[in-house]
Every structure is written in C-alpha cells, then in structure tokens.
Amino acid sequence: MKYELIIILKPESQEEKVDEVVKRYETFITENKAAFVGVEKWGRRPLMSALRRANHQGEGYYVLINFDDENKIIEKLNYKLKIDEDILRSMVARAVTTKRYEEKES
C-alpha cells in the first residue's frame, strides 16, 4: 500500500537538521522492509491556529515523505514520530494513487 507521511518540524530547523530528520526516517522505512518512494520539502508555512496556540509558534517546516509498505510498520513509525523531539506534529495516511505519485515512482 502507498502511504504519505507529513511531518512538521520546529520552525528554527535549519536545512541540515531537516535533511538529518528526513534521512533518519528514510533509513527507518527501508530498514523495516518498506520502500522509500520520495520526499518533498514544502518549507516554512504557517501553522493552523490550534497548533499555533499549543506550541506558541507561528510556523513550522513541512515535509512530505512517500513510501510503500506491505509489512505494517505504521504502528512503529507512529511511535517513533511521537517521541521525536524535532517534530511538532505528524500524520501518516494511505495515499490516494494519483498521476503525481506514479510519476515519482518512475
């Protein structure tokens, strides 16, 4: 199944820190026998108001990671995301297969 992982990093994250976090999750995905498909760094964006109030920050660094998984690593991945201090918020969702997603695979 195809999945999308969206993570929001702390806004003070520098490009090196973002690359380090992406590499950490790419390694985790591949070590657990899932297929890493790609990553899109969306950059700094405003947080929604509920997150803004909870974290006292106005923006976060957004990253989208696409991967395929047949081995059910979602529970382990969610746990890892929850305890990661670099991440403000994350969400893993099944991807709707679109032309855009299929272009990344080829």
N, C-alpha and C positions, 0 to 999 in steps of 0.2 A: 504494500500500500504506500501511496505517496503522502508525505507529511510536510507541513510547514511549521517551522519554529520561529516565532517572533520574540526577540529579546529587546528590552530597553535597558541600556546601561546608564550609569550615572553621567550627568552632563559634563563633568570635568574630565571624563575619559579622553585621553589623547589617542591618536591614531595607532600608536604602538600597543596600547592597552586593548583597544578594540581588536586589533589583529591577534593578540595573545588569547583573548576570550574566544574568538572565532576558531582559532587553531585548537584550543582546548576541547571545544565541542565537536569539531570535525574529527579529532582523534577519538573522542568518546564514542561517536557514532560508528566509525569504522572498526574500532576495537570490539564492538558489540555486534559485529557481522551485519550491520546495516550499510546501505550505500549512500554516501555523501554525494548530492547532486550539484549543489551550488550555493552561493551566498550573494546577497545584495546588501550593501551598506547604504541605508537611507539617510544617514547623517543625523544632525541635531534637529529635533522637531519639538513643538510644544506638547506638554503632557495634557491629558484630559483633566478637567477640574478636580475630580475626586483624587487622582494620583498627585496632583499638584499640592493639594491641601495635606495629604498624608505624608508626603516626603519633603514639603517645604522647598520644592524646586520647581522652576517654571518649564524646564525642558529636559529631554533625555536623548540619548544616542540610540537610534533604532537600527536593528539588524534583522534581516530575514534569511533563514537557513532552510534549504530544501533538502529532503532526504527520503530514501525508500527504506521501509522496514518490514520484514516478514517475521522477525524474531521477538517482537513485542518488548522493545526496550523503553517504551513510553513511561512506565512507572519509574524505572531507574533514572531516566532522563529528567522527569519532573522533580524527583527528589534532589538530584544534583543541582538543578536550577534553583530550587527553593533555598538551598543552603549556600549558594554562591553570593558572596558579599558584593561583587561587582555589578550584580543585576538588580534593577529596581523592580521589574515585572517581566513575566514571560508567559507565553501561551503556545501550546502545541495543538495543531489541528490537522485533520485529514485534508489534504489538498484536493480541490476540485481540478480534475485534469483539464488543462486549457492549452491552447496553442502556445502560449508564452512558456509554460512549464515544459512542454515537449521540445521546444527549441533549445532549451538549456541542456537537455539530455544528449542532443546530437552535436 
